[in-house]
Amino acid sequence: MMSMNVWKRATLAIVRKPVRSGIIGLLMLMVFTSLVAQVGVSTALRTMSDSIGAGMGIGFTVSAGENPISAEEASRFSRIPGVTKTAYATKTLAQVDGARPVMPRQGPRLDSDLAMQVSVLGTTDSSLSEEFQSGLYRLEQGRHISGDGDNVLVHRDFALQNGLSVGSTFRLRQEGRNATVRVAGIFSGNVQAQSPLPSDTSENLIYSGRRVTSALTGNDQIGMIRCLSDNPQDLSAAVSQAKTMAGGKYDVTDDSARLSGVLQSVQTVRDLVRMVLLSVCLADVLVLAMALVFWIRSRIHEIGTLLALGIGKMRIVAQLAIETGLMAVVAALCSLGTGAMLSGYVSSRLLRDSGVAPLESLHVEALPPEQTLLILLLGCAVIAVALAVSCAAVLSKSPKSILSSMR
């Protein structure tokens, strides 16, 4: 026994008591899993928060109201310092030939003309619209509208009801004017309708090039300008200059308030995940500490026998540390998988239940290697402290008292 290597004794102790070793290893796995899941979700949501501004498009919107904007005036807003992207848009109503609007399941009964109308939003770039930038709408098939062509985007429900697909054509008409359009893409999503009219629902919204709305309305005036900036620091000055240029003629809306609400939602989800997982981790650490105490006490006869054979306390502590270390290494490696699964599940559930469309579509990416390594080292340190406390309760006694307690 004295000549037996401490590593061999530690390995034999683990193998000979598989149930006891399995319970200790499982508790360690729970500690590591909670820590890894916490750092995975926290880091992923922080990355999302850092990049969400660029993804959603920070900027401002100029609305014409009762004063349509000319192309010359619109170009002045697009040249404001700090504005990197601009989309012009005009919204009108039209009737559809070759397709029928999606009727709401509930609502007032309307005459045939109102019931057959859809909204047509002519834009120079549909991807820059607030709904697509915020994630309320998502492109499912095809491509976005860009330029002044005759292509359109239609809602998925509208396409399903009318048997439309990418490449299908139909005709829009308004007061004797008409335009034949081709489906370039299909989108999904929903925005709360502002009225019970079918034309105000997301299902009956059609994105088109501005040439289509010009053909329907008979003019080329602009109803809205969406200006985006890549640098949030430039936004305040750009909004101030836009309001000065607009005077009282147009309404200028800063979109940063919408962005800050989404970022606050991300932070709320992040704090909630951190609180829940840290609470679980703390509970696991306490249970593990108590389990290690009982683990050491259950081996009092083994410790006493080793002392009787002349093996010193430090070599016994080394054996216990090696046993714990081996189980901790296995638990840490397993936690990389279980922690990733838990972080993905918890964050996805919280994001889906947040009620914020941009968050519902987000996904937690792979675990960050540096933060994961640090958190695993922290878990090992916690286990080392718990082991030290557990060993101190027994090995602080004199060999004589330990041997006498064996009787």
Summary of the structure (lengths in Angstrom):
residues: 407
radius of gyration: 32.9
end to end distance: 21.4
largest distance: 107.5
contacts: 1308
relative contact order: 0.19
helix: 58%
strand: 18%
